Amino acid sequence: MQHRSERRRFIRSAAAGSAALAWLGGRKAPLAFSAEADKPALLGGTPAHKGGWTGWPQWRESWEPQVLNVLRSRRWYRLSAPHVSDFEKGYAQLLGAKSCLATASGTTALTVSLHVMDVGAGDEVIVSPYTFIASYNAILSAMALPVFADTDPATLTMDPASIESRITDRTRAIMPVHIFGLPCDMDPISAAARRHKLAVIEDACQAWLADYKGRKCGTLGDLGCFSFQESKHIPSGEGGAITSMSEELIDKCNSFHNCGRACGTNQGRGSFTRGNNYRMTQVQAMILAQQFDKLVKETAVRQANADHLTANLGKIPGIAPVRLPENARAVWHLYPFRYDATQFSGMSLGQFAHAVGAEGVPCGGVYHEQYYDGLLDEAIASRGYKRLWSAERLKAYRDSFKELKGNKQVCETTVAMGQNMLLGERSDMDHIIDAIRKVHAHSAELVKAM
């Protein structure tokens, strides 16, 4: 069973490498080397990739003076210096959002957004099941029920066609997840929300600068949530943000995340409303604000390399790259594809990942069927949930997991590589392609040897 933080380990992966390639940009290597290069590493051949991959997270010495200035100022708290506000303005501008609020984490961004969109005890939120567990937990923290739309195996994101059947009189919001930086097909999702007067909270925690029909993810719903955890494309160890095209909603988010203090248009009847402490620190903001240009440049590199992988891996039988919505651009927090074992002589996904990893190309499965892990069983068996829902509703909810056939297929067949690998040279991408081609060509021999 895959660990929930497997994707984070991808970022740190480095592997031993190779001396020759059977294919370089679609051209065969010299005949003198072809036999050795074509043989998989597990069968005694030379690995396809020599050396490791870009380490993550990265640091720049040029960032240090500004960070040291903040530390020496002894003004680290959100309200004692302007750096958090400066970051918020810069990030909003980067995304084309009207407003932004920095938070302590991506999870707290989701928690704040759910509260502001009036999701509370006894409500239901439609969400993708193929996501990091924080999406589930934020909804559970509101004493609401995470109701799962199915996953489209072609896109790995929420299947809009499965939303309507999940809507009840308790549904308050839809939470589409732009997993791996892959934009959801937002037009039909937003249309369903409008028909039923539901809020849309984008979980864009892995989708910085992802684009859907000319607009950035995080500006398409009522609120968009981002994470800056250590594995992310723009990291600060921990940290998050909420973006919106509504200043009023961000003012409400600001109040709730800052112990309920009045903010802007959200004045309430006194100095305080309901709230909690989910603030970002000045040091985090300074680290993040210095990475904007780096994020933009590296996003373009990842996209170009992902395009090259997609164009070539799709030619290998049994490998199905992700299909994106029309006029959408992914940012590839992971580079995923679907794996068909029948085209690889019955080689299991684990065996496939082991064989490709031996070529110096680390990869593996990511999320499993997390709704069977016990987390949701614990929630619906709790005293609070039993008071909020009938026994019949909770049983029907638990039984509905069996209907998630698309998600089951995605969990069982999806393989992914870390975003740091997409920061390599074009030749490194060719090594990835060659590694998978070799494993496919020799799959029968590899299965016998394993």
C-alpha positions as CSV (number, residue, x, y, z in Angstrom):
1,M,0.0,0.0,0.0
2,Q,1.4,3.4,-1.0
3,H,2.1,5.8,1.8
4,R,0.1,9.0,1.7
5,S,3.3,11.1,1.4
6,E,4.8,9.1,-1.4
7,R,4.7,12.0,-3.7
8,R,7.0,14.0,-1.4
9,R,9.6,11.3,-1.5
10,F,9.6,11.5,-5.3
11,I,10.9,15.0,-5.0
12,R,14.0,13.9,-3.1
13,S,14.7,10.9,-5.3
14,A,18.0,10.5,-6.9
15,A,19.2,7.4,-8.8
16,A,22.3,5.9,-10.2
17,G,22.7,6.2,-14.0
18,S,23.9,5.0,-17.3
19,A,26.4,5.5,-20.1
20,A,24.4,5.0,-23.3
21,L,21.0,5.3,-24.8
22,A,19.2,3.1,-27.3
23,W,17.2,6.1,-28.4
24,L,18.0,9.8,-28.4
25,G,15.3,12.0,-29.6
26,G,13.8,9.2,-31.7
27,R,17.2,8.2,-33.3
28,K,18.9,4.9,-32.7
29,A,22.2,4.8,-30.9
30,P,25.3,3.5,-32.8
31,L,25.2,-0.2,-33.4
32,A,28.3,-0.8,-31.3
33,F,26.4,0.2,-28.2
34,S,22.9,-0.8,-29.1
35,A,22.9,-4.3,-27.6
36,E,24.2,-3.1,-24.3
37,A,22.0,0.0,-24.2
38,D,18.9,-1.9,-25.1
39,K,19.2,-4.5,-22.3
40,P,17.4,-3.5,-19.1
41,A,19.6,-2.8,-16.1
42,L,17.9,-5.6,-14.1
43,L,19.0,-8.0,-16.8
44,G,22.6,-6.8,-16.7
45,G,22.4,-3.9,-19.1
46,T,23.5,-0.3,-18.6
47,P,20.9,2.0,-16.9
48,A,19.3,4.5,-19.1
49,H,20.0,7.5,-16.9
50,K,23.4,8.4,-15.4
51,G,23.5,10.4,-12.3
52,G,20.8,11.8,-10.2
53,W,18.1,14.5,-10.5
54,T,17.7,18.1,-9.3
55,G,17.5,18.2,-5.5
56,W,14.5,19.7,-3.8
57,P,13.8,22.2,-2.1
58,Q,16.4,24.6,-3.5
59,W,18.1,27.5,-1.9
60,R,19.7,30.7,-3.3
61,E,22.4,32.5,-1.4
62,S,21.0,35.7,-2.9
63,W,17.8,35.3,-0.8
64,E,19.8,35.3,2.5
65,P,20.3,39.0,3.1
66,Q,16.5,39.8,3.0
67,V,15.7,36.8,5.2
68,L,18.4,37.8,7.7
69,N,17.1,41.4,7.7
70,V,13.7,40.0,8.8
71,L,15.2,37.8,11.5
72,R,17.4,40.7,12.9
73,S,14.4,43.0,12.9
74,R,12.7,40.8,15.5
75,R,9.4,41.6,13.8
76,W,8.3,38.1,12.8
77,Y,4.6,38.2,13.6
78,R,2.1,38.8,10.8
79,L,0.9,42.2,12.1
80,S,4.3,43.6,13.0
81,A,5.9,44.0,9.5
82,P,4.7,44.4,5.9
83,H,6.3,41.4,4.3
84,V,3.2,39.1,4.5
85,S,1.0,41.8,2.9
86,D,3.6,42.4,0.2
87,F,3.7,38.7,-0.6
88,E,-0.1,38.6,-0.8
89,K,-0.1,41.5,-3.3
90,G,2.6,39.9,-5.4
91,Y,1.0,36.5,-5.5
92,A,-2.4,37.9,-6.4
93,Q,-0.8,39.8,-9.2
94,L,1.0,36.6,-10.4
95,L,-2.3,34.7,-10.6
96,G,-4.5,37.6,-11.8
97,A,-6.6,37.3,-8.6
98,K,-8.2,40.3,-7.1
99,S,-7.1,39.4,-3.6
100,C,-4.9,37.0,-1.7
101,L,-4.6,35.9,1.9
102,A,-1.5,34.1,3.2
103,T,-2.1,31.3,5.7
104,A,-0.1,28.8,7.8
105,S,-0.5,25.9,5.4
106,G,-2.6,24.6,2.5
107,T,-4.7,22.7,4.9
108,T,-5.5,25.8,6.9
109,A,-6.3,27.6,3.7
110,L,-9.0,24.9,3.0
111,T,-10.2,25.1,6.6
112,V,-10.7,28.9,6.4
113,S,-12.3,28.7,3.0
114,L,-14.9,26.1,4.1
115,H,-15.8,28.2,7.1
116,V,-16.2,31.4,5.1
117,M,-18.4,29.6,2.5
118,D,-20.6,28.6,5.4
119,V,-19.8,24.9,5.5
120,G,-20.5,23.6,8.9
121,A,-21.8,20.7,11.0
122,G,-24.2,18.5,9.1
123,D,-23.3,19.8,5.7
124,E,-21.9,17.9,2.7
125,V,-19.1,18.8,0.4
126,I,-18.5,17.1,-3.0
127,V,-14.8,16.5,-3.4
128,S,-12.4,14.3,-5.5
129,P,-11.3,11.1,-3.7
130,Y,-8.0,11.1,-5.6
131,T,-6.1,13.7,-3.6
132,F,-3.8,14.2,-0.6
133,I,-5.6,13.4,2.6
134,A,-5.7,17.1,3.7
135,S,-8.7,17.6,1.3
136,Y,-10.7,15.0,3.3
137,N,-9.5,16.3,6.7
138,A,-10.4,19.9,6.1
139,I,-14.0,18.9,5.4
140,L,-14.1,16.6,8.4
141,S,-12.7,19.4,10.6
142,A,-15.9,21.4,9.7
143,M,-17.9,18.4,10.9
144,A,-19.1,18.0,7.3
145,L,-19.2,14.9,5.1
146,P,-16.8,14.6,2.2
147,V,-19.0,13.1,-0.5
148,F,-16.9,11.8,-3.4
149,A,-17.5,12.5,-7.1
150,D,-15.8,9.8,-9.1
151,T,-12.4,10.3,-10.8
152,D,-12.1,10.4,-14.6
153,P,-9.4,7.9,-15.5
154,A,-8.4,9.9,-18.5
155,T,-7.8,13.1,-16.6
156,L,-7.1,11.9,-13.0
157,T,-9.4,14.7,-11.8
158,M,-13.1,15.0,-10.8
159,D,-15.5,13.6,-13.3
160,P,-18.1,16.4,-13.8
161,A,-20.7,13.9,-15.0
162,S,-20.6,12.2,-11.6
163,I,-21.5,15.4,-9.6
164,E,-25.2,15.7,-10.0
165,S,-26.0,12.2,-8.5
166,R,-24.0,13.2,-5.3
167,I,-26.0,16.4,-4.6
168,T,-28.4,16.3,-1.7
169,D,-30.3,18.9,0.3
170,R,-27.3,19.1,2.6
171,T,-24.7,19.8,-0.1
172,R,-23.1,23.3,0.5
173,A,-20.0,23.2,-1.8
174,I,-18.0,21.5,-4.4
175,M,-14.3,21.2,-3.9
176,P,-12.5,20.3,-7.2
177,V,-8.9,19.3,-6.7
178,H,-6.3,20.2,-9.4
179,I,-4.2,17.2,-8.4
180,F,-0.6,17.2,-9.6
181,G,-1.2,20.6,-11.1
182,L,-3.7,19.2,-13.6
183,P,-6.6,21.6,-14.1
184,C,-10.0,20.2,-13.5
185,D,-12.6,20.7,-16.3
186,M,-14.1,23.7,-14.4
187,D,-16.9,24.8,-16.8
188,P,-19.2,21.9,-16.2
189,I,-18.3,21.9,-12.5
190,S,-19.1,25.6,-12.2
191,A,-22.3,25.1,-14.1
192,A,-23.5,22.4,-11.7
193,A,-22.6,24.7,-8.8
194,R,-24.7,27.5,-10.2
195,R,-27.7,25.3,-10.9
196,H,-27.7,24.2,-7.3
197,K,-26.4,27.4,-5.7
198,L,-23.3,25.8,-4.3
199,A,-20.0,27.3,-3.4
200,V,-16.9,26.3,-5.4
201,I,-13.6,26.0,-3.4
202,E,-10.7,25.1,-5.5
203,D,-8.1,22.8,-4.0
204,A,-5.2,24.2,-6.0
205,C,-2.6,23.2,-3.4
206,Q,-0.5,21.6,-6.2
207,A,-1.5,24.0,-9.0
208,W,0.5,27.2,-8.8
209,L,0.2,28.9,-12.3
210,A,-1.9,26.1,-13.8
211,D,-4.1,27.6,-16.5
212,Y,-7.7,26.9,-17.6
213,K,-9.0,28.7,-20.6
214,G,-6.8,31.8,-20.0
215,R,-7.4,32.0,-16.3
216,K,-5.2,30.7,-13.5
217,C,-6.4,27.9,-11.2
218,G,-7.4,29.5,-7.9
219,T,-9.4,32.3,-9.6
220,L,-12.1,30.1,-11.2
221,G,-14.2,29.4,-8.1
222,D,-15.3,31.4,-5.1
223,L,-12.0,30.7,-3.3
224,G,-8.8,29.0,-4.3
225,C,-6.4,27.3,-1.9
226,F,-2.6,26.8,-2.3
227,S,0.2,25.1,-0.4
228,F,3.8,26.1,0.0
229,Q,4.9,23.0,1.9
230,E,8.5,21.9,1.4
231,S,7.9,19.6,-1.7
232,K,5.9,22.3,-3.5
233,H,7.1,24.3,-6.5
234,I,7.3,27.5,-4.4
235,P,8.1,26.2,-0.9
236,S,8.7,27.8,2.5
237,G,8.6,24.6,4.6
238,E,5.0,25.2,5.5
239,G,2.6,27.9,4.3
240,G,-0.5,28.5,2.2
241,A,-2.7,31.0,0.5
242,I,-6.3,31.7,-0.4
243,T,-7.1,33.7,-3.6
244,S,-10.3,35.1,-4.9
245,M,-11.9,37.5,-7.3
246,S,-13.9,38.8,-4.4
247,E,-12.3,41.2,-1.9
248,E,-15.2,40.7,0.5
249,L,-14.6,37.0,0.7
250,I,-10.9,37.5,1.3
251,D,-11.7,40.0,4.1
252,K,-13.9,37.4,5.7
253,C,-11.0,34.8,5.4
254,N,-8.6,37.4,6.9
255,S,-10.8,37.8,9.9
256,F,-11.3,34.1,10.5
257,H,-7.6,33.3,10.1
258,N,-6.6,36.2,12.5
259,C,-8.5,35.3,15.6
260,G,-11.6,36.9,14.3
261,R,-10.3,40.4,14.1
262,A,-12.4,42.8,11.9
263,C,-10.9,43.3,8.5
264,G,-11.9,45.6,5.6
265,T,-15.5,45.0,4.7
266,N,-15.9,42.4,7.4
267,Q,-16.4,44.5,10.5
268,G,-19.2,42.6,12.3
269,R,-20.9,44.1,15.3
270,G,-17.7,44.6,17.3
271,S,-13.9,44.2,17.1
272,F,-14.1,40.4,16.7
273,T,-16.0,37.7,14.9
274,R,-15.5,33.9,15.2
275,G,-11.9,33.1,14.3
276,N,-8.8,31.1,14.8
277,N,-5.0,31.6,14.3
278,Y,-3.9,30.4,10.9
279,R,-1.4,33.3,10.2
280,M,1.8,33.1,8.1
281,T,5.0,34.5,9.5
282,Q,7.1,37.3,8.1
283,V,10.1,35.0,7.4
284,Q,7.9,32.6,5.4
285,A,6.6,35.5,3.3
286,M,10.1,36.8,2.6
287,I,11.3,33.4,1.5
288,L,8.2,33.0,-0.8
289,A,8.3,36.5,-2.3
290,Q,11.8,36.0,-3.6
291,Q,10.8,32.9,-5.6
292,F,8.2,34.4,-8.0
293,D,10.6,34.7,-11.0
294,K,12.0,31.3,-10.3
295,L,8.5,29.8,-10.2
296,V,7.6,31.3,-13.6
297,K,10.8,30.1,-15.2
298,E,10.8,26.6,-13.8
299,T,7.1,26.2,-14.7
300,A,8.0,26.8,-18.3
301,V,10.8,24.2,-18.2
302,R,8.5,21.6,-16.6
303,Q,5.8,22.3,-19.2
304,A,8.2,21.9,-22.1
305,N,9.7,18.7,-20.7
306,A,6.2,17.3,-19.9
307,D,5.1,18.0,-23.4
308,H,8.1,16.1,-24.8
309,L,7.4,13.1,-22.5
310,T,3.7,13.1,-23.4
311,A,4.4,13.1,-27.1
312,N,6.7,10.2,-26.8
313,L,5.5,8.0,-24.0
314,G,2.1,7.9,-25.6
315,K,3.7,5.9,-28.4
316,I,4.6,3.1,-26.1
317,P,1.9,0.4,-25.8
318,G,0.5,0.3,-22.3
319,I,1.4,3.9,-21.4
320,A,-1.4,6.4,-21.4
321,P,-0.4,10.1,-20.6
322,V,-3.0,12.3,-18.9
323,R,-5.6,14.1,-21.1
324,L,-6.0,17.7,-20.2
325,P,-9.2,19.8,-20.7
326,E,-9.3,21.9,-23.8
327,N,-7.2,25.1,-23.6
328,A,-5.7,24.0,-20.3
329,R,-2.0,24.0,-19.2
330,A,-0.8,21.8,-16.3
331,V,2.1,22.6,-14.1
332,W,3.1,19.0,-13.2
333,H,3.7,18.7,-9.5
334,L,4.0,15.1,-10.4
335,Y,4.2,13.8,-14.0
336,P,1.6,10.9,-14.0
337,F,0.6,8.4,-16.6
338,R,-1.7,5.3,-16.7
339,Y,0.0,1.9,-16.8
340,D,-1.6,-1.2,-18.5
341,A,0.1,-4.3,-17.2
342,T,-1.4,-6.5,-20.0
343,Q,0.9,-4.6,-22.5
344,F,3.9,-5.4,-20.3
345,S,3.5,-9.2,-20.1
346,G,1.5,-9.0,-16.9
347,M,4.2,-7.1,-15.0
348,S,2.6,-5.6,-11.8
349,L,2.8,-1.8,-11.3
350,G,5.3,-2.4,-8.5
351,Q,7.5,-4.6,-10.7
352,F,7.3,-2.0,-13.5
353,A,8.3,0.8,-11.1
354,H,11.2,-1.4,-9.8
355,A,12.4,-2.1,-13.3
356,V,12.2,1.6,-14.4
357,G,13.8,2.7,-11.2
358,A,16.8,0.4,-11.9
359,E,17.3,2.5,-15.1
360,G,17.9,5.5,-12.9
361,V,14.3,6.8,-13.3
362,P,12.5,6.7,-10.0
363,C,8.7,6.4,-10.2
364,G,5.8,4.7,-8.5
365,G,2.2,4.7,-7.6
366,V,0.8,7.6,-5.6
367,Y,-2.7,7.6,-3.9
368,H,-4.6,4.5,-3.1
369,E,-8.3,4.1,-2.1
370,Q,-7.9,6.2,1.1
371,Y,-11.6,6.0,2.0
372,Y,-11.0,2.4,3.1
373,D,-8.1,3.4,5.4
374,G,-10.4,3.8,8.5
375,L,-10.3,7.6,8.7
376,L,-13.9,8.0,7.4
377,D,-15.1,4.9,9.3
378,E,-13.8,6.6,12.5
379,A,-15.6,9.8,11.6
380,I,-19.0,8.4,10.8
381,A,-18.8,6.1,13.9
382,S,-18.2,9.1,16.1
383,R,-20.9,10.5,18.5
384,G,-21.0,13.8,16.6
385,Y,-21.6,12.4,13.2
386,K,-24.2,10.0,14.5
387,R,-26.1,12.9,15.9
388,L,-25.8,14.9,12.6
389,W,-26.8,12.1,10.2
390,S,-29.2,9.1,10.4
391,A,-27.8,5.6,10.5
392,E,-29.3,4.9,7.1
393,R,-27.6,7.9,5.5
394,L,-24.2,7.0,7.0
395,K,-24.5,3.4,5.8
396,A,-25.5,4.5,2.3
397,Y,-22.5,6.9,2.4
398,R,-20.1,4.1,3.3
399,D,-21.6,1.8,0.7
400,S,-21.2,4.5,-2.0
401,F,-17.4,4.0,-1.9
402,K,-18.0,0.9,-4.0
403,E,-19.4,3.1,-6.8
404,L,-16.1,4.9,-7.3
405,K,-15.0,2.6,-10.1
406,G,-13.1,5.3,-12.0
407,N,-11.1,6.2,-8.9
408,K,-10.4,2.5,-8.1
409,Q,-9.0,2.1,-11.7
410,V,-6.9,5.3,-11.3
411,C,-5.4,4.2,-7.9
412,E,-4.5,0.8,-9.3
413,T,-2.9,1.9,-12.6
414,T,-1.4,5.4,-12.1
415,V,2.4,5.8,-12.1
416,A,4.1,9.2,-11.5
417,M,7.5,10.8,-11.4
418,G,8.5,13.8,-9.3
419,Q,8.5,17.4,-10.5
420,N,12.2,17.8,-9.9
421,M,12.9,15.3,-12.7
422,L,11.1,17.7,-15.1
423,L,13.7,20.3,-14.4
424,G,16.4,18.2,-16.2
425,E,17.7,18.7,-19.7
426,R,15.9,17.4,-22.8
427,S,18.4,14.5,-22.9
428,D,17.3,13.5,-19.4
429,M,13.7,13.3,-20.7
430,D,15.0,11.0,-23.5
431,H,16.5,8.8,-20.8
432,I,13.1,8.5,-19.2
433,I,11.5,7.6,-22.5
434,D,14.3,5.1,-23.2
435,A,14.0,3.5,-19.8
436,I,10.3,2.8,-20.3
437,R,10.8,1.6,-23.8
438,K,13.5,-0.9,-22.6
439,V,11.2,-2.2,-19.9
440,H,8.4,-2.7,-22.4
441,A,10.6,-4.4,-25.0
442,H,12.0,-6.9,-22.4
443,S,8.9,-7.2,-20.2
444,A,8.5,-10.9,-20.6
445,E,12.1,-11.6,-19.7
446,L,11.9,-9.2,-16.7
447,V,8.7,-10.9,-15.4
448,K,10.5,-14.3,-15.5
449,A,13.6,-12.8,-13.7
450,M,11.6,-11.1,-10.9
